Amino acid sequence: MIQDIQKVQRELEGKFLADQPRIEEAALVLYKQSPQLASDYLTEYSVKQGDTTVQRWKKLGEFLVYKYLDGNVKNELGKVTHPGYPESWYRRIVNETGDHFKMRSLE
């Protein structure tokens, strides 16, 4: 799941970083005309980016629920797989529950 989250995170952060020089340059030009114009421009830009980010994260959330519902994983074509958990997870459960899962001999 983390790979899906990081993909969207890189997408958003990459766009912000790519746009930053252009935004700063525009704000500086506006600031030279009027500090209030620059402030208004940056506020509008920030609100728009915040709204876009929230919409993108909501869309990601819906995708994650669809893809990972009930521990099943669906690929881009909707085919379901049942990957299970890593061996380390099963070992942790056994180690944290003491003798609960220990096999016993039947009398």
N, C-alpha and C positions, 0 to 999 in steps of 0.2 A: 504494500500500500504506500509506503514511504516514497517509492520511486515515482508514483503518480503525483503525490503532493509536491515533491521536489521539482518535478517537471513544470508544474504551474508556477511555483515560486520563482524558478529561473526565468520563465517567460515574462512574468510581471517585473521582476527586478531588472532584467535585461532591457526591457522597454524604458523603465524609469531612468536607468543609467544612460541609455542611448539618447534620450530626449533632454537630459539635464543641461548640456551646453547651450542648446537652442533656447530653452526656457530661461536660463540665466541671462543670456544675451538680450532677449526680448524684455525681460524685467529691467535690465540696466538701462536700455533705451527709454523705457517708460519712466523710470526713476529720474532720469535727467530732465524729462518734461515735467513730471510731478510725482513726488513720492507716493501720493495717494493712488495714482494710476497703477504704479508698480504693485502696491499692496493689494489693490483690487484684482489685478491680473493673477498674482500668485495665489490669492485666496480662491479665485474661481478655478484655477488649474488644480489646486490641491483638493478641493471639494469634488471636482470631476474625477480625478484619479482615485480618490477614496471610494466614490460611488462605483466606479468601474471595477475596482479591486474587490469590493464586497460582492458585486454581481458575479464576478469570476469565481470567487471562493464558494458562493452558493451553488453555482453550476458544478464546481468540482465536488462539493458535498453530495449532490444528487448522483453524480457519476460514481462516486465511491460506494454509496449505498447500493446502487444497481450492480456494480462489479463485484462487491465483496459480501453481499447479503448472505447471512447464515453460515459464514465460513466457506462458502463456495466462491469460486472465482470465475467470472465470465470474461472471455476474450472479446475483441472488438466485433466479432461476428455473433456474439451471444452464446457461444458454446461454453458449457459449464465444465469446470474441472474441480477436483477435490484434492487440493495439494496437501492437506494435513498440516501439522506443526513441525517445527524443527526438532530433531532428537534432543537437543539441549532443553527444550521446554518439557518434554516428557520426563527427562532425568530430574529436572528441578521439582516437578510434582512429586515424584517418588521420594526424593531427598527431603522434601518439606513435610511429608505426611507420615514419616516414620515407618512403622510396620503395617500400615493400613493396606498397602498393595502387595505385601509379602505373601508368596505362595505357601500354603500350609498343607501338610499331609492330612488326608482324611483317615479317620479311624475306622 
